[in-house]
């Protein structure tokens, strides 16, 4: 289909050449009918094949082509008949111009290209074209007595119809980043129609209706180009919005308006000895054209003002929420500093809040849902804060407020902000519960010259306090103090050092045993990242893992741990250090689960290391169990099909809903250490663990207890029926060589299976 336009164009030019050669009447009729019928076929079939929109527009173009063909066929039959029968040809042709104009107007509306400037341009252009057609073509033709006056007028005004069509196509070009071939051919179609109709109108002023086949050549070329437009694949671009309309006084618009504006004055010179009626007509048209130009100028100025205001608004407001942005907030803070009374108790307070776990919302439900959450939160914040309190969106999921008042008022405002998160956010039928970390900083009144400096310091200190709040856990609020600057500097240095550690190999993988509760025999191990800094010494994972998450390094770190641990397990299996059922538990971050290629990557790594998929358990937090149809959800299903085990880490600290476990291919849960600490001492903790274990086993899930440190905790877990444990009671995570030497798992692992039946607790 994509090459038919080329064949059609060549055939159209060949038929036009044969028609112009005027070999005989039969050849001429065949050529004319072939081009006309071919164009009608192309206009009806081409747009449908390419799925061009809007369909009604392209149907109008097809009917216009049919109308033109009908007019061509009817004209020879009725030309020599008595009036008004010759007008039947025009009755068939004129609707074609109307439908073609409607076709172009619909395309312009779809391209968002019709504005008041375009309408006024059209009026000015049509006024000039109508004036020229009336005085130069219609008036001389009307003086010929042998022809019907209506027929004379129609013949003279056909060029005006073409001018209107040509102007509409030109408006299409104003909003095209680039001109597709179909736009060129459409512009050529209208140009050829104008040339042909003008030629016939000119000879009509002398009383002639036909001179030679050469006068029909422009129409045949126009038909052929219209057919090419319908058959070319680029025709689907004609209705697609491109960019906003060009400026009101762009060079291209002026190039269109200038000839139209001076037409009345040119006609005064061109027409020899104009009559009083002609002078009056020219004068009226000139006044109307001038008035339209003045109206257009006023609209252009107003549009420029609106555009300027829109630009200023966009520069000072967040595009997503419409709230003031950081720049405007800075101006508001400076204004509040200016209002604070020197020596008074009032201070300027800045609150910066950042959503906790917002990236998981984007990764689980998509960025559109994340955007809707941000918009809904902006509404809540604006409603919660007094009208005099500026509320700003700093980008992403970060917001800020500024307040002038005493400490008690600032604390009340902070409580109001926190209450914005008390109720879940209903986004597209999904209830999203989320919290925010809030940082607060304040400054007393200062002299005028220090407003900008203090504003910058307030924003920086509130940011610092917010990051401190995040480190304390979700939903915390922290007020800034000077010691936090040192913490921020320390965090930045650690981030730089962590990047360096990943590059030069300062990290290593340690292994903590996962044992049978009753016997203490290891059935597996969890692979954990450890970092020994050459100067600072051992750095706790509780310190560097959050840094890796915030710095976007968690994916690279997780991939490195997985590759290293799989190689180690493969080596242990080959040299007999572990038995066939010994498995490794490896952590996966939410970021890693957003990679749809992860199952293929892990499959390749398993083949490379010779590790069976059943000997690998992948751990993830409950936050990823949101939507089975999301990318993380699909990745989990593909990983389970691969044969690996899927465990929920820190179970009970997140969503804590067993309904999630039924919707995902989870094979086990790891009870968080917070439930294990009170075992044997708190009846409530005993019953919680008993209930979770019973429900998990009922769902066919393995249960592993984390953080077991005492014999009492182990005995209670054994009595409850939890068959696997992990914790300091059996030792910390140690390097691979020490793990193998200490546990002597070579013989033990081969005698005891690590795959306890999840449906028979205590077995």
N, C-alpha and C positions, 0 to 999 in steps of 0.2 A: 504493500500500500504506500510505503514511503517514497517509491519512485514514480508513482502514477502522475504526480504533479508535474514531473519533468516531461514525461511523454505527452501529457495534455498540453503543456505550454508549447512544445515543438509542433504538435499537430495544429494548434490554434494559429501559430504564426504561418505555417505552411498554407492553411486554408485561407488566411487573410491575403497572403501573396497571390494565390490563385484567383481569389475574388477580385483583387485590384487589377490583375492582368486583363480581366474582362474578356475571357476566351469566348464564352457564349452564355446565354441566359440560364441554361440547364446547369452548367458548372457553377455559376454564381449562386443559384438557388440551393444546390447541394452543399456548397461551402457554408452559406449562411445558416442553413438548417443544421448542419453538423456542429458548428460552433455553438449555436443557441441551445440545441438539445443537449450537447455535451456539458455545457455550463449548468443547465438545470439538473442534470444527473449528478454532477459533482457537488452542487450545493445541497442536494438532498441526502447524499450518501457520505460525503467526506466528514462533516462534523460529527455524525453519529459514530463513525468508526473510531474517531479519536476521543470521544467522550467530551466534546466541547460544551462549555457552559457559558451563558444560560441557553438552554435548548430553544426557548421561544425566540430568542434573537436570531439564531441560525436558521430557524424555520422561516422567519420573516425574510431573510436574505434569499432563501430558496424560492419563496413565493414571488419575491421581487424579480428574480431571474426569469421565472415563469411568465410574469406579467410582461416583461420586456419582449420575450420570445413571442408571446401572443400578439403584441402590438406589431411586431415585425411581420408576422404572418397575415394579419388582418389588413395592414395598410395597402398592399398592392391590390387587394380585392375591392376596397371601398374608395380608393383615391379618385376614380373617375365617376363615381355615383353622385347623385344630386344631394345637396345639403339637406339635413345635417348628417347623413350617413358617413361621410369621411371622418367625422369626429369620433366614430367608434374606435378607430386606431388609437387616438389620444386617450379615449376612455379606458383602453387596455393598458396604455403605457404609463400615464400619470400615477396610478396607484403603485406602480413599481418604485417610483421615486419616493413616495410617502413611506412605503414599507422599508426601503433601504435607509431612509432617514431614521425610522423607528429602530431599525437594527443597530445603527451607530449610536443612537442615544442610549439604548439599553447597555451596550458595551461600555460607554462612558460612565454610566451609573455603577456598573460592576467594578470599574476601575477607580471609583470614587474620584472621577475627573470632572464632574459637573459642579461648578460653583457660580456665584453671582458674576464673577469676572468673565467666565466663559459665556454666560447668557448675554451679558452686555456686549461682549465681543461679537457674538452672533447677530444681535440686533443692529449694531453699527455696520457690520459687514453686509447684512441683508439689505439694509437701507441703501448703502452705496451701490450694491449689485442691482437692486430693483430700480434705482434711479437711472443707472446706466442702461439697463435693458429697456426701460420705458422710452427714454429719449433717443437712444441710438438704434434700437431695433424695433420695438413695438410701434412707436409713432410712425416711422417711415413705412412699415409694413401695413399699417392701418389705412394708409392713403391709397393702397392698391385696390382698385374696385373689383377686379376679377376674382378675388378670394374672399372667403367668409371672414368677418372680423374676428370671431372667436378663434378660428383656426390661425389667423395671423398673430393674435395675442399669445396663444399657446406656443407657437413656434418661436416667438421672441423671448418668452419667459422660461423656456427649457434651460438656457444657460444659467438663469438664476437658481433653478432647482439644483443644478450641478455645483454652483458656488456654495450653496448651503451644505451639500454632501461633502464637498471638499473641505469646508471649514470644520465639519464634525470630525473628519479623519485627521486633520491637522491637530485638533484638540487631543486626539488619541496620542499623537506623537509627543505632546507636552509632558506626559507622565510615563514615558518609556525610558528605562535605563539604557536599553539598547533596542534597536529596531530589528525585530525578527523579519525573515523574508516575507511572511504573510502581510506584515504592515506595509512593506514596500509595494507589494502587488495590489493591496487595497487602495493605497494612495494613487498608484498608477491607474487603477480602474476609474476612480473619480476624475482624475485629470483627463483621461481619454474621453470620458463622457462629456466633459466640459468642452474639450476641443471639437468634438463632433457636433454637439448641439450648437455651439457658437458658429461653426462654419455654415450649418444649415440656416441659422438665423440671419447670417449676413447675406446669403444669397436670397433669403426671403424678402429682404428689403427692396430687391429689384423685381420681385414678382415671380421669381423662379422657385420651383419646389425640388428640383433635382438637377445636378450638373454632370457628375460622373461617379463611378464606383469608388474613386479615391476618397470621396467624402464619407463613405461608409466604413473605410478602413479603421478610423479611431474607435467606432462602436465595436467592430469585430475584435480589435485588440483588447478593448475594455472587457468584453465578455470572456475572452480567453484568460485574462488576468484574474477576473472574478472566480473562474473555475480553479485556477491555480491556488488562489487564496483558500478555497474550501478544501483542497486536497493536500495542502502542505502541512506537515505535522506541527509547525510552529503556530498554527492558527489558534491552538488552545491558549496561547499566551495573551491573545488580544483582550480577553476579559479578566485577566488576573490583575489584582491591584499591584501597582509598581511602587512608586514613591509619592509623597504628597505633591499636589500641583505646584508648578514652578511659581516664582514670584509674580506679582500682578503686573509688573512692568519689565518682564524679561525681554531679552533681545528678540526672541522668536515671536512673542506676542506683539511687540512693537512692529516687527516686520509684517505682521498680518494687519494691524490696525492702521499703519501709516497710509498705505494706498487707499483704504476705505475712507479715511478721514479727509483726504484731499480730493476725493472724486468729484464733489459738487463744484469745486473751483476749477478743476481740470475741464469739466464739461462746459463751463462758461467760455473757455478758450477754444475747445474742440468744435462746438456747434456753431456753424456760421450764421450770423444774424438770428439769434434765438428769438422766438416770439414772446409776447408778454406772458402767455401761459407757461411756456418753458422756463422763463426767468423766475416766475412765481414758484414753479415746482422745484427748481434748483434751490431757491432761497429757503423754502420750507424744509427741504431735505437737509440743507446745510445747518439750519437752526436746530433741527432734531439731532443731527449727528454731533453738533457741538454740545447740546444738552446731555446727550448720552455720554459723551466723553467726560463732561464735568461730573456727572453722577458716578461714573466709573472711577474718576480720580478720588472722589470723596470716599467711596467704598475701599479703594486701594489704601488710602491713608488710615482708615479705620481698621482694615485688616492688618496693616503694619503695626498699629498700636496693640491690637489683640495678640499678634504674634510676639511682640516684644514683651507684653505682660506674661504670656504663656512661657516664654523663654526664662524670664526672671523667676516665675513660679517653679519651673522645673529645676532651676539652679539652686533653689532654697528648700525644695521639698522632695521627699522620698517618692519614687515613681510607683512603688507597689501599694503603699498605704496612704499616700497623700499627706502624711504628717511632715512637719519640719525636719530637715536633715541636720547633720552635724554642724554645717556652716551657719544655718539659721539659729540653731540652739546656742551656738557660741555668742551670736549677737544678742539673744535673749538673756543669757547669763550676764553679759556686760551691762545690759539694761537693768537687771536686778541689782547688780553691784552698785550702779549709780543711784538706785532708790534706797539702798540701805543707809540708815542714819549713823554717822560716825559716833563711836562710843556707846552705841545701843547694844541690846541683847540679841538683836536679829542678825542672822547669818545667811549666807547664800548656800543652799544645799543642792548637791547634784547626785542623782540616783542613776546608776547604770545597771541594767539587768540583762542577763543573757539566758536563753532557754537551756535547760538541762536535757541532754539527749536529743536535741532537735535533729541532729544528723541521722538518728535512727528513724525519725518520722520520714525524712526525705528518702532514705534508703529502703524503707519498708513499704511506704504508700506512694512514693513519687514526689517530685518537686512541686507539682500542682497542688497536692494536698498540703505540703509544707507552706506554700504561698498563702493558701486560704487560712491556714492556722495563724500565720503572721497577721493577716488582715483582720481576722476576728479578734486577736489579742489587741491590736491597735485600737479597735473600737472599745473594748473593755477598759483599756487604760485611759482613753480619752473621757469615757463616762465616769470613771472612778475619781479622776483628778479634778480639782476645782478649775473653773474656766481660766483663772489667772495663772495657773501652773502650766508652763510649756511642756508638751509631750513630744518627743522626737524619735524618729526611727533612724538608727545609725547604720543600717544595712544588715542584710542577712536576718538573724534572729535576735538582734541587739537593739535595745531601746534605752531612752534616757529621759529623765524629768529634771526640772529645775524649780527650786522653791525658795522663797524669801520668808523667813520667819524664825521663831525660836525652836529649840530642840524638841519640845513636846509636840509642836505642830508637825515637824519633820518626821517624828516617829509615828504619828497618826497617819500621815500620808504613806509611809512605808507599809503600815498595816493594810491600808486600802489597796495598795498595789499588790500585796501578797494575796488578798482575798480574790483578786482577779483569776487566780489559778485554783480556787476552791472547787469550782464546778468543771466537769469535763467539757472539752470543746467538741461540738458536734459538727464534723466536717464531712460532707457528702455521705451521710448515713453512718459515719464511723465516729465513735466517741473516743477522743484522744485526751488522755490525762497527762499533764506535763507540769513541771515546776520550773522555777527560775532562780538563778543565783543573783543576788543583788549586792552591789557595792555602793557605799555611801561616802561622800567627802563633803567638807564644808569649809567656808572661809569667812572671816569677819569683813566688815566694810574696809575698803582701801581707798587711797587717793585716786583721782581721775586717771592719771597717766599709767597706772598699773592694771587697768581693767583687763586688757588683752592677755597680759602675762599671768594674772591670777586665774582667768578663765581657762587657759591652757593647762595650768597646774591642777585645777579642779577636775577637769575631764580626765587627765592622766591618773590622778589619785583615785578617782572613782573607778576607773578601769582596773587599777591595781587591787583595790578592795574587792571588786567583783571576782577577779581570778583567785584571790584568797578564799572567798566564799565558795567557789567551785571546788577548791581542794578540800574543803571541810565536808562536802557532800551535797547532794541535790537539795534545793530549796532553802539554802542558808542565806543570811544577810550579814554582811560584815561592814563595819565602819572603819574607815582608813585611819591608820596611825603610821608614824614615820618609819617604824621598823620594817614595814612592808616593802619599802624600796629595796632594801638589801635582799629580801626574799625574791623579788622580781629579778634582780640582777643574777642571783644564784640560779634561778630557773632558766634564764636565758643561757647562762654559761653551761648548764647541764644539757640543754637541748643541743647546743653546738657540739659538746663533748660526745653526746649520744650518736649524732650523725657521724662523727669521726670514728666512734667505736664500731659502728656497723661497717665502715669502710675498711678499717685496718684489722678487724678480727679480735677486738678486746672482749667480746661477749662469748659465753660458752653455755652449753645446755647441761642442766642438772636434772637428776631423776629421783623422784620421791616414790617409794613403793606403795602400791595398792594391794592390800592383803586380805586374806580370809579372816573374818572377825574372830572366829573361834580358835584357829590354829596359828595365826600370824604368818602363814606362808604367803609370800608375794605371788600374786597372779598377774600383775602388771605394774606399770609405773606411769607417772605423769611427767611429761617433758616440760621443763620450766626454764625460762631465760634467766641467766645470771650475768651480772656485770661487775667486773673488778677494774676500777679505774687505776691507772698507773700511779697517780698521786693521791687521790681521795680514798683509795681502797675499795672495798665492797660497797656497792650502792644498792639499796633495797629496791626490789621490784615495785613496792608501794610508792616509790619515788619516781622511778624512770618509766613505768608503764603509763601513768597518766600523761607524762610529758610526751611520750611517743604518740599517744592518741591525739593530743592537742596539736602536735607538730605534723600530723599526717604520716608518721613513721610506723604506725602500728601494723599496717599491711606488710611492709617490707620486713619488719621484725618477725611477724608471725610466719611469713613464708620461709625466712631463714631458719627459724626453730624447727619447722616441719621438715625441711630438707635434711637438716643435720640429724634430727632424731630418727628419721626413716633410714638414713644410712647406717646409724648406730644399731638400730634393731636388725637390719639386714646382716650386719657384721656379727652380732650376737647369735643370730640364728645359724649362720654358716659355721661358726666355730664351736657351737654347742653350748654357749653360755646360758641360753634360755631354751625352754621347751617350745613345742610347736604351738601351744595355746597361749603363750605369754603375749600380752598386748601392750601397746603404748597409747596413752591418752594425750592428745595434742589440742591446744587451745586454738580456736578460730575467732577472729574479731568480726564484728558486724561489717566492717569495711571490706574484708576479704570475701564475705558472702555476697557482696554486690557484683562480683566478677562472674559473669555467666560461664566463663571458660574454666572456672576452678575445678569442676569434676574431671575435665579432660587433663588438667595439669596434674592433679593428684593421681589419676590413673597412670599417667606416664611415669610419675615418680615411683609408684608401687612396682611397675614393671622393671624399672631401672634398678631398684634396690632388692628386688626379689621378695618383697614383703606381701603376704596375703592381705586382702582388704579386711578380712575378719579380725586381723590382729591390730587394727587401728581403730581407736575411738576418738572422735572429734568433739571437743567441748565448746559450747557457746552459751551466752547468757540468754535469759528469757526474753530480752528485748527484741530479738530477731523473730520471735514467734508472733507475728502480727497478721500477715496476709499470705495464705498459701499461693496466691496468684502473683505475688510480687517476685522480683528477681531473687532475693534471698530464699523465699519459699520454694521456688522452682529449683534452685541450686541444692537445697536440702534434700528434695525428693530424688534428684539425680545422684547425689552422694550416697543416699541409702540404696539406690539401685546398684551402685557400684559395689556395695557389700560392706562398707565401713559402718561402725556403730556411731550413733549420734546421742550425745549426752547433754543435758541441761545443767550448766554449772551454777553454783550459788542458788540452787532452787529454793524459792520461798522469799527472796529479797526483791523480786521484780513484779511481774504480772500475777504470779502465784495462782494461776488458774489451770486446773486440770483439763478444762475444755480445750485449751491450746494444745495440750499433749495428744488429744484425740485427733486433731486436725493435721498434725505434722508427723513425719515418720521417725519420731523420737524412740530410742531403744532404752534409755535409762535417765535417771536424775541423780545429781550429787547434792545431798542435803547441805545447806550452808552451815558453817561452823557456829553461827549465832544460835542455832537450834540445838547444838551439841553441848555447849558449855554447861548448861544447867541440868543435864541428864543425871539422874540419881539424886538430885537435890531439889528439883522443882517438878512437882507433879504435872503442872501445865506443859512443861517442855517434854516430859515423857509422853504425854497423851498426844501432843502435836506430832511428834516423830512417829508414834505408833499409827496415827490416822493417816499421815502422808505415806508411810511405808505400805499400809494395807491398801490404800487406793492405788498406789503405783503398781503394786503387784497384781491388783485386779485388772489393770490395764496392760499387763504383760511387760512391765518395765523393770529393769535392774535398778537397785537402790544402792548408792555408795555414800557413806558418811564422811564428810570432810572435817578436819580440825580435831581429830580424836587425840587427847593428850593424857588421859588418865585411865587406869584399869577399870575404875567405876564406870566411866562412860562406855568403855568397850563392853563390859558385862551387861549393861542395860541394853545396848544395841543388839547384843547377841540374844538376849531374852526377847526383845521385840521381834527379831527375825531379820535384821539387817545383816546381810552376809558378807559385805565388803566394806572395808574401812581404809582411811588414809589419814595420817597425822603424825605428830611428833612422838607419839607413843612408840612408833616404829622407826623414828628417825627423820631428819630433815632431807631435803633434796641435796644430792651429792653428785660429783662428776661421774661419768660413765665407768671409769676404771674402778673407783671406790665402791660404786654401787654393786658391780659384779663381784668384787672381792669380798665385800661384807656379807652379802646375802647368800652367796653360794647357790644361786638360783639354777645352776646347771642341772642338778639332780632334782631339786624340789619342784621346779616348774613342770617337769615331765611327769610327776606323779599326781599332781593335783590340777584339775581343770579350773580355769578362771571363768568359765561360762556357767555359773550357777543357774539353775532353773528359776526364772523370776516369778513363776506362779506358785512355787512351794517355799515360802520363807522358812529359814532355819534349816534347810536341807543341806 
